[in-house]
Amino acid sequence: MSGRGNRHQLEIVIPLIERIYPVSRETFSAFETYRALLESWQAKTNLVAPGTLDDFWSRHVCDSLQALALFSEAKSWMDLGSGAGFPGLAIAIANRDRPERRHVLVESNHKKCAFLRAVTRETGAHALVENERIESAAKRYAAASLLPDMVTARALAPLSRLLELAEPLLAAGAVGLFHKGRDFAREVEDCRGLWQFDLVIHESRIEAGSVLLELRNPVRDKARNREES
């Protein structure tokens, strides 16, 4: 994006960030560093859909900050399948002035982990990048009683699969907060007969029809499990 194009976008995006989750000037600069690194690394590593690079602020940053706005007092976060860092790393950058808060980014791809660590280092975010499969990390953290307050995921897997991946954490009391698109109702319906859980639906403030699903207390449906055994 040209300098003029980026300045024009910022004129639109800054009020949006202020409305969703205001950040300091220094934190905003850290997000600018994030954007520059993403554009640089994208040329050699597929981190985000190429067509979304120009929508870095609204499509990625603001969308991620919605999660933090909903649970601004959460002290620890774990992001599953972090990829390019949305929403987990964006939340960590927004919390960069709160070093007591813990952010864990779980990603199995080595190159993506290298990118996440580079951004963490250059932006001053307080985040631990775990180069590990989600199933392994979730079980390990739950067994060690390192339970996060919040478990996030964005564009990772259908809800039924997310529940399987995050079960050790959610069953122990963590809260799931999952970004979903317009087909979210079908994904919730597909869980019927497989899972029971408490659900709150938060409408997206960025994209009409999209939501953030707040999920608690998942339990595998015993009747369905008996049928399949």
C-alpha positions as CSV (number, residue, x, y, z in Angstrom):
1,M,0.0,0.0,0.0
2,S,1.3,3.5,-0.8
3,G,2.0,5.9,2.0
4,R,-0.9,8.1,0.8
5,G,-3.2,5.1,0.8
6,N,-2.1,4.0,4.2
7,R,-2.6,7.5,5.7
8,H,-6.1,7.6,4.2
9,Q,-7.0,4.2,5.7
10,L,-5.7,5.3,9.1
11,E,-8.0,8.3,9.0
12,I,-10.8,5.9,8.8
13,V,-9.4,3.2,11.2
14,I,-8.3,5.4,14.1
15,P,-11.8,6.4,15.1
16,L,-12.8,2.7,14.7
17,I,-10.1,1.6,17.1
18,E,-11.0,4.4,19.5
19,R,-14.6,3.1,19.5
20,I,-13.7,-0.6,20.0
21,Y,-10.6,-0.5,22.3
22,P,-8.6,2.7,22.6
23,V,-4.8,2.2,22.7
24,S,-1.9,4.6,23.5
25,R,0.1,6.3,20.8
26,E,3.0,4.0,21.6
27,T,0.8,0.9,21.2
28,F,-0.5,2.2,18.0
29,S,3.1,2.5,16.8
30,A,3.7,-1.1,17.8
31,F,0.7,-2.1,15.6
32,E,2.4,-0.2,12.8
33,T,5.5,-2.3,13.3
34,Y,3.3,-5.4,13.3
35,R,1.8,-4.3,9.9
36,A,5.2,-3.7,8.4
37,L,6.5,-7.1,9.5
38,L,3.4,-8.8,8.2
39,E,3.8,-7.3,4.8
40,S,7.5,-8.2,4.7
41,W,7.1,-11.8,5.9
42,Q,4.0,-12.4,3.7
43,A,6.2,-12.3,0.6
44,K,8.0,-15.5,1.7
45,T,5.5,-17.1,4.1
46,N,1.8,-17.4,3.6
47,L,0.4,-15.8,6.8
48,V,-2.9,-14.3,5.8
49,A,-5.1,-14.3,2.7
50,P,-3.3,-11.9,0.3
51,G,-6.4,-10.0,-0.3
52,T,-6.7,-9.0,3.3
53,L,-3.3,-7.3,3.7
54,D,-4.8,-3.9,2.8
55,D,-7.4,-4.5,5.5
56,F,-4.9,-5.0,8.2
57,W,-6.4,-2.5,10.6
58,S,-10.1,-3.3,10.3
59,R,-10.1,-7.0,9.1
60,H,-7.4,-8.1,11.5
61,V,-6.5,-5.6,14.3
62,C,-9.9,-4.2,15.1
63,D,-11.6,-7.6,14.7
64,S,-9.1,-9.0,17.2
65,L,-9.5,-6.2,19.7
66,Q,-13.2,-6.9,20.0
67,A,-12.3,-9.9,22.1
68,L,-10.2,-7.8,24.5
69,A,-13.0,-5.2,24.7
70,L,-15.4,-7.9,25.8
71,F,-13.0,-9.3,28.5
72,S,-10.7,-6.4,29.2
73,E,-10.0,-7.6,32.8
74,A,-8.8,-11.1,31.8
75,K,-5.3,-11.7,33.1
76,S,-4.3,-14.6,30.9
77,W,-5.0,-15.6,27.3
78,M,-4.2,-18.7,25.2
79,D,-4.6,-18.4,21.4
80,L,-5.0,-21.7,19.5
81,G,-3.5,-22.0,16.0
82,S,-2.2,-18.4,16.1
83,G,-1.0,-18.3,12.5
84,A,-0.3,-14.7,11.8
85,G,-1.2,-13.7,15.4
86,F,-4.9,-12.9,15.2
87,P,-6.4,-12.4,17.7
88,G,-3.8,-13.6,20.2
89,L,-0.8,-11.5,19.3
90,A,-2.9,-8.4,18.6
91,I,-4.4,-8.8,22.2
92,A,-0.8,-9.1,23.6
93,I,0.3,-6.0,21.8
94,A,-2.7,-4.1,23.1
95,N,-1.8,-5.3,26.6
96,R,1.9,-4.5,26.2
97,D,1.8,-2.0,29.1
98,R,0.5,-4.7,31.4
99,P,3.5,-7.1,31.9
100,E,1.6,-9.0,34.6
101,R,-0.8,-10.4,31.9
102,R,0.1,-13.7,30.3
103,H,-0.4,-14.4,26.6
104,V,0.4,-17.8,25.1
105,L,0.3,-18.4,21.3
106,V,0.1,-22.0,20.2
107,E,1.2,-22.7,16.7
108,S,2.6,-25.9,15.1
109,N,4.1,-24.3,12.0
110,H,7.8,-23.5,12.5
111,K,7.9,-20.6,10.1
112,K,4.8,-19.0,11.6
113,C,6.3,-19.3,15.0
114,A,9.4,-17.5,13.8
115,F,7.2,-14.7,12.6
116,L,5.2,-14.5,15.9
117,R,8.5,-14.3,17.8
118,A,9.8,-11.6,15.6
119,V,6.7,-9.5,16.1
120,T,6.7,-10.1,19.8
121,R,10.3,-9.0,20.0
122,E,9.9,-5.9,17.8
123,T,6.7,-4.7,19.4
124,G,7.5,-5.3,23.1
125,A,4.5,-7.6,23.5
126,H,4.5,-10.0,26.4
127,A,3.8,-13.3,24.7
128,L,5.1,-16.8,24.8
129,V,5.1,-18.7,21.5
130,E,4.6,-22.4,21.9
131,N,5.7,-24.4,18.8
132,E,3.5,-27.3,19.5
133,R,0.3,-29.1,18.4
134,I,-2.8,-27.7,20.0
135,E,-3.9,-31.0,21.5
136,S,-0.5,-31.4,23.3
137,A,-0.3,-27.8,24.6
138,A,-3.9,-27.8,25.9
139,K,-3.4,-31.1,27.8
140,R,0.0,-29.9,29.2
141,Y,-1.2,-26.6,30.4
142,A,-4.3,-28.1,32.0
143,A,-2.3,-30.8,33.7
144,A,0.1,-28.2,35.1
145,S,-2.7,-26.0,36.3
146,L,-1.6,-23.2,34.0
147,L,-5.2,-22.5,33.1
148,P,-5.8,-19.3,31.0
149,D,-8.8,-17.1,31.7
150,M,-9.6,-17.0,28.0
151,V,-9.1,-19.4,25.1
152,T,-9.3,-17.8,21.6
153,A,-9.3,-19.0,18.0
154,R,-10.0,-17.4,14.7
155,A,-10.4,-19.0,11.3
156,L,-9.0,-22.3,12.7
157,A,-11.7,-25.0,12.6
158,P,-15.4,-25.7,12.9
159,L,-16.8,-25.2,16.4
160,S,-17.2,-29.0,17.1
161,R,-13.4,-29.4,16.4
162,L,-12.5,-26.4,18.5
163,L,-14.3,-28.0,21.4
164,E,-12.3,-31.1,21.0
165,L,-9.0,-29.2,20.8
166,A,-9.8,-26.9,23.8
167,E,-11.7,-29.4,25.9
168,P,-8.9,-29.9,28.6
169,L,-8.9,-26.1,29.2
170,L,-12.6,-25.3,28.9
171,A,-13.6,-28.3,31.0
172,A,-11.3,-26.9,33.8
173,G,-13.0,-23.5,33.8
174,A,-11.4,-21.4,31.0
175,V,-13.8,-19.4,28.8
176,G,-13.8,-20.0,25.0
177,L,-14.1,-16.9,22.8
178,F,-14.2,-17.9,19.1
179,H,-14.5,-15.6,16.1
180,K,-17.0,-17.0,13.6
181,G,-18.5,-15.9,10.3
182,R,-22.1,-15.9,9.0
183,D,-22.4,-19.7,9.1
184,F,-22.0,-19.8,12.9
185,A,-25.5,-21.0,13.5
186,R,-24.9,-24.1,11.4
187,E,-21.7,-24.8,13.4
188,V,-23.6,-24.5,16.6
189,E,-26.3,-26.8,15.3
190,D,-23.7,-29.3,14.2
191,C,-22.7,-29.6,17.8
192,R,-26.1,-30.7,18.8
193,G,-26.0,-34.3,20.1
194,L,-22.2,-34.1,20.5
195,W,-21.8,-31.4,23.1
196,Q,-23.7,-29.4,25.7
197,F,-22.4,-26.0,26.7
198,D,-23.4,-22.5,27.8
199,L,-23.3,-20.1,24.9
200,V,-23.4,-16.3,24.6
201,I,-23.4,-14.8,21.1
202,H,-21.7,-11.4,20.7
203,E,-22.4,-9.7,17.4
204,S,-19.3,-8.4,15.5
205,R,-18.8,-4.7,15.5
206,I,-16.6,-5.0,12.4
207,E,-18.5,-7.3,10.0
208,A,-22.3,-7.7,9.8
209,G,-23.3,-11.3,10.3
210,S,-20.1,-12.3,12.1
211,V,-20.0,-13.1,15.8
212,L,-17.8,-13.9,18.7
213,L,-19.0,-17.1,20.5
214,E,-18.5,-17.0,24.3
215,L,-18.6,-20.6,25.4
216,R,-18.4,-22.2,28.9
217,N,-18.8,-25.5,30.6
218,P,-18.6,-27.9,27.6
219,V,-19.7,-31.5,28.3
220,R,-19.7,-34.3,25.8
221,D,-23.2,-35.5,25.2
222,K,-23.4,-38.9,27.0
223,A,-26.3,-40.2,25.0
224,R,-24.5,-39.7,21.7
225,N,-21.4,-41.2,23.1
226,R,-23.2,-44.3,24.2
227,E,-24.7,-44.7,20.7
228,E,-21.2,-44.5,19.1
229,S,-19.5,-46.8,21.6
